[in-house]
Each structure stands twice: as structure tokens, then as C-alpha cells.
Amino acid sequence: MFSLISLALFGFAGGLLLGFNDSDRSIRVLLPVVGTIVFSCIGFIVALLIGDLIPKVQVRHEPRTIVSLKTNVGPSGAFVLGSGRLQNQTQLHFLVRNEDGSVTPYSVNENHSLRIIEDQSLTDSGRWIAITLETNPDSALIHWAILFGFSKVHYANEIRVPVGSIIQKIEID
């Protein structure tokens, strides 16, 4: 944002200096206005380019609890993550327990950014951690940039499940 403001002021000052000695009053008024508009546009483009130069940091968000699904009727069951396809993407489906005790269905794409880890400390539930790349708020360039929602990008998912939950069935034709 500082780049936009400083270049707009530079354009205004340059227009004042160029039009200062001109005898035509309309040019003395017009040059600062045109200089401000032109250099504001340049400042906007520079601020967008600076936004791409700001380093990103990985942020691990608070773990959410994934609840177990019963695999049969009765007191026993196993921890289950469902899998399916949507628009040619394989997705992993699961339920997340909310603070009020209700559950919400979620889906994540099954690709290289998904890590499933068996955790010995878990028994009947799992943990889902979303990892994002975010603009480093401590960067010296942050005040010189304009960011349009690109400051936070989804990076990866980490799902921790109880030991013994990962079972791969293989069918041979």
C-alpha cells in the first residue's frame, strides 16, 4: 500500500513541478491530476508485483476431531474413512465433531498433499490438520504490497488415525 501512496504523491509532485512555470492555468491544474492518476496506476501494479515477492510460511491450523464410524451394528466397530470420486477426483470423506457435539461431513482430495499417519495415542477418533501457505506477516515488504485474497493458499492435509486403521484390500482379476 505504501508503494501506491508514494508513487501517487510522486506523480502529483511531478505534475506540480512541470506545470509550475507554465502560463496556461488549465495545464497547471491538469498536470498534477494526470500525474497522480498515471503514477497511481503504476503504483498499483508495483504493489501487486511486490505482493508476489513476500515470502510464505506454512501454518498448521488447530486440529479438528474426526469421529469414528461404526462398521457393524453393536458395541464394536472400526475407525473408517470413506473414499469416493467426484469430478474425476478421488476424495476422502469423513465426519468432524463440532464444539456443540454435532458432526459435519468433510472431504479432502486424495493426492500428494494428503498425509495419513497412524498415531498410537488415538483410539476411537482421529485428528485432521489443515496446513496452509500464508503471507509472512513479519515481512518488511508487507506494507508495500496489495494482496487480493492470495495471502492464504491451501497447501496440505494431515489426517492422524488410530493404529491399525489403515487396511488396504486388494482385488486381483
ZIRA-V728895 format. One record per backbone hydrogen bond with DSSP energy under -0.5 kcal/mol. NH is the residue of the N-H (numbers start at 1). CO is the residue of the C=O. E is the energy in kcal/mol with one decimal. If there is no record, write none. Layout:
<<NH CO E> <NH CO E>>
This chain:
<<2 143 -3.0> <5 1 -2.1> <6 2 -3.0> <7 3 -2.2> <8 4 -1.9> <9 5 -2.4> <10 6 -2.2> <11 7 -2.3> <12 8 -2.2> <13 9 -2.9> <14 10 -2.7> <15 11 -2.3> <16 12 -2.2> <17 13 -2.5> <18 14 -2.5> <19 15 -2.0> <20 16 -0.8> <21 17 -0.5> <22 19 -0.6> <25 23 -0.6> <28 24 -1.6> <29 25 -1.5> <30 26 -2.5> <31 27 -2.5> <32 28 -0.6> <33 29 -1.0> <34 30 -2.9> <35 31 -2.8> <36 32 -2.1> <37 33 -2.3> <38 34 -2.9> <39 35 -2.3> <40 36 -1.7> <41 37 -2.0> <42 38 -2.0> <43 39 -2.3> <44 40 -2.2> <45 41 -2.0> <46 42 -2.5> <47 43 -2.5> <48 44 -2.0> <49 45 -2.2> <50 46 -2.4> <51 47 -1.6> <52 48 -0.9> <52 49 -0.5> <53 49 -0.7> <53 50 -1.0> <54 50 -0.8> <57 134 -2.8> <59 132 -2.9> <61 59 -0.7> <61 130 -2.6> <64 128 -2.7> <66 126 -2.4> <67 65 -0.5> <67 95 -1.9> <68 124 -0.7> <82 93 -1.8> <84 91 -2.3> <86 89 -2.4> <89 86 -1.0> <91 84 -3.8> <92 108 -3.1> <93 82 -3.4> <93 91 -0.5> <94 106 -2.3> <96 104 -2.7> <97 65 -2.6> <98 102 -3.6> <101 98 -1.6> <104 96 -2.3> <106 94 -3.0> <108 92 -1.9> <110 90 -3.3> <111 109 -1.1> <114 111 -2.0> <115 113 -0.5> <115 157 -2.5> <117 115 -0.5> <117 159 -3.0> <119 161 -3.5> <122 119 -1.2> <126 66 -2.9> <127 160 -2.3> <128 64 -2.8> <129 158 -3.0> <131 156 -2.9> <132 59 -2.3> <133 153 -3.2> <134 57 -2.7> <134 132 -0.6> <135 151 -2.5> <136 55 -2.5> <137 135 -0.6> <139 136 -1.5> <142 139 -1.0> <144 141 -1.5> <145 141 -0.5> <145 142 -0.8> <146 47 -1.3> <149 147 -0.6> <152 149 -0.6> <153 133 -3.0> <155 131 -2.4> <156 131 -2.3> <157 113 -2.3> <158 129 -2.6> <159 115 -3.2> <160 127 -3.1> <160 158 -0.5> <161 117 -2.7> <161 159 -0.5> <163 119 -0.7> <165 162 -1.7> <167 165 -0.9> <169 167 -0.6> <173 171 -0.5>>
